[in-house]
């Protein structure tokens, strides 16, 4: 069962990666081109030559981008399937399709949206090379904290449901999550290395495209995996019922 779900999750992740690649190429790459043009103009204005190009932009935005996004999608789909296999039957009487959508929503919210509120994605020419390591560490720390607080909020909400009812428990857990996340983001250092001359529109559109790519990835995995799994489980139940008859 778990092996079947794992294979399905990786295949669905590959599909999600392909769709995310189409979205990123259409909406994100034009902003990267503008950012690279800005960086080149800034270097020329400072009397510096353009940086050596190890991989051409054509390869970066086609084969390179597709390989990275599809590989990420396959890995994410595999991890998602394992989480789904663990949660199935342990979170109450919920349909596989609904559980899949719920997990995908939680994943997008905790892994993509919440960390981006503190450390949003930046295009090339934004940020200093010597700060890449600490900026990356802060971003992944924000992801881990977000996931941990979300899990804690879900556990607390389930325990409060028996006393206050489902809707009230969800509200309390949600407010608790927002309060703790807000405190964590206030405590963590702010990173703002955007050059003053950088076009605000390009920066905003790039960040929207980055978040949109994540949304396409998570939505495809949640919807496709849930639909396929529910259909497969229904076939298994029907087969078992036929045998028992």
N, C-alpha and C positions, 0 to 999 in steps of 0.2 A: 504493500500500500504506500509506504513512505517513498520507496524507490520510484513508483509510478508518479507520485506527486512531484518528486524532485525533477524527474525528466520533463514532466509537463510544465513545471515552473520555469525551467531553463529555456524550453522552446517558446513559451509565452514571453519570456524576457527578451529573447532574440527578436520576436515580432515587435515588442515594445521598443526595443532599441532601434529597429529600422524606422518605425514611425517617428521616434524622437529625433533621429538623424534628419529626416525630411523636414521636420519643424525647425530644428536648430540651423540647418543649412539655409532655410528660407528666411528666418527671422533673426538669427543670431550672427551669422557670418557677415552680412552687410555691415553690421555695427563693428565687428572686429576689423574689417577692411578700413573703415573710417578711423578707428582708433590707431591702427598701424600707420595710416597716412598722417595723423596728428603727431605721432611719435617721430616719424621721419622728418616732418617739417620742424619740429622742435630741435632735433639734432642738427639739422642743416643751419638753423638760426644760431645755434651755439657754436658753429664752426666745426662740427664733428661729422664724420662720414656715416653712411648708413651701416647698421650692424650686419655682419655676414649672415647670409641665409643658408642654413644647413639643409632645410627641407622647404621646397617651394610652397607657396600659398595654395596652388592648385592641388597638391598632394595633401596638404594640411586640411583643407576644407572638404575633401572628397574621401579618399581612402583612409587618411588618418582619423578624421572625425567619425566616419562610419565604423571603423575598427574599434575605436575607444567607446563609442556609445553602445554598440552591439555587445561588446564584451561586458560592459557595465550592466547592461540589461540582462544578460544571461546570468551573471553572478547575483544580481538583485532578485531575479526570478527564482533562482535556486534557494536563496536564503528565505525568500517570502514563502515558498512552498513548505519549508521546514517549520517555520513559525505557524503556518496554517495547519499543518499536521499536528502540531502540539496543541493548538487552540481548539481544534475541532472536537466537540463533545465536552469541552471543559468550560465553556463560557455560556452554558445554558442552551435551551432549545432554539437554535438559530440555524437557518438554512445555510448550506455551504456558499451559495452565491452572496447572500447578505454578509456572511462572515468575511468572505474575500474582499468585498467592497469596504467593509468596516476596517479591516487590517490595512488595506491600501490607503484609505483616508488617514488613518493614524500614522502610517509610514510617511506619507507626503507631508503631513502637518509637523511631525516631530523631526524628521530628517532633512526636509527641504525648506519648508516655510519658516518655522521658528528660528533656526540658525541663521537664515538669510536676513531676518529682521535686525540682527546684531552685526553680522558679517556678510553683507551682500556680495554677490559675484562682481568682479571687476574685469574689464577688458584689458588687452595689452596697453602698455604705457601708463597704467595706473598701478602705483606701488613700486617700491624700491627693491632691487634684487636681493639685497642683504637682509630684508625683512620677510622673505618668502617662508622660511622655516617657522618663525614664531607666529606668523599670520595663519599658516596652515594648522599649526598645533592648536591655536585658539579656536579655529573653526571646527576641528574635530572634537575638541573638548566641549564645545557648545552642542554638538550633535549628541554626544554621550550623555550630557546632562539633560538634554531635552527628552531623550528616550527614557532615561531613568525616572524623571519626574512624571512623565506620562504613565509609565507602568505603575508608579506609586499612586497616582491619582485614580487610575482604574481600579486598583485594589481597594483603595479607600471608598470609592463610589459603590463598589459591590457590597462592602460591609455596611455602608450606611443605607443601602436600598431597603433592607428588611425593616429598618426602624422608621425611616422618613419617606419611603416610597421611591420609585425609580426616578421620576422627574426631578424631585428635590435633591436626590443623591447626585444626579448628573450635574445639576447646577452648582452644588457645593464642591464637587470634585473639579469642575471646570474653573471655578473661581480660585480654588486652591492652586491649580496648575498655573493659571495666569499670574497669580501673586508671586509664586516662587520663581517662575521664569523671569518675571519682571525684575525681581531682586537680583537674580543671577546675572542678567544682562546689565544691570546697573553696576554690579561689582566688577565684572570683567572689563579689562581695558578696551577703550575704543580705538579702532584703527581707521584713520582717515588720511590717505596718501594721494588723494585725487588732486592733480595739478590744477591751479586756479583757472588756467585757460582752457581746460578740457571741456568740450561741448556737453552741457547738461543733458540735452536731448539724447545724444548718443549713449551716455551713461545710463539714463533711465530706460531707454529701449533695450539696451543690452541686458540689464538686470531683469526686465520683464521677460525677455526671450529666454534667459537662463532658467527662470522660474517656470515658464511655460513648457520648456523641454522636460523639466522634472514632472510637471503635471501630466503631460502626455505619457511619460514612462510609467508613472504610478497608476494612472487611470486605465491604461491598456492592460497592465498586469492584473489589477483588481477585477476588472470586468471580464476579461477573457478567461483568466484562471478560474474564477467563480463559476462562469457559465459552463465551461468544460467539465469541471469537477462535479457540479451538481448533476449534469446529464449522465456522467459516468456512474455516480453513486446510485442514481435512479435506475439505471440499467442493471446494476448489481442487485438492488433490492427486488426488482421484478424477476430477475433470474432466480434468486433465492426463493421467492414466493412460488414460482412455477415448479421448482424442484420439490418444495414442501407439499405441494398439491399432488 
